[in-house]
Amino acid sequence: MSKAKYELATFAGGCFWCMVKPFDEQPGIQSVISGYMGGHVDNPAYEQVKTGTTGHYEVVQITFDPEVFPYKRLLDLYWPQTDPTDDGGQFFDRGPQYRTAIFYHTPEQRELAEKSKQQLADSGLFKKPIVTEILPAAVFYPAEEYHQHFYKKKPDAYARERVESGRDAFIQGNWNK
């Protein structure tokens, strides 16, 4: 019996609290960690990142078994968690730290991400352009412990966040989920 060979995937989709659960519940996912990527400050803290001045995105970094849950399936799950046409943030979370992005770890991930973005653009699902960036992965900084698996630690607050932010309504209205 061979051991699984895990890979990393990193996605920015607005508030990282809302991005963990959809991935965390899938087969072949070893871990989903909330954190920060893409900025110019070493070891940023949430209080710094939330100002929008560090250049970081709020992200989730996923460790997955591509034999069980291939990267393309991760992309197919990622897109419907977001409004890929909003370059000012996501839902009621505004600022550069809440923009959407796919951070690729390999040339194959880059190719698949670009192809999926083009397919979404060509689908006609959205009238506005798809603005989600596809960027090379950078240093990943895990967020503070109280941010990890927020949906499990504070399920009521998590549910309120999804509704009050407009995320759930957008997903239902635009992705037919």
Buried (B, 14 or more C-beta within 10 A) or exposed (E): EEEEEBBBBBBBBBBBBBBBBBBBEBEBBEBBBBBBBBBEBEEBEBEBBBEBBBBBBBBBBBBBBBEEBBBBBBBEBBBBBBBBBBBEBBBEBBBBBBBBBBBBBEEEBBEBBEEBBEBBBEEEBEEEEBBBBBBEBBEBBEBEEEBBBBBEEBEEEBEEBBEEBBBBEBBEEBEEE
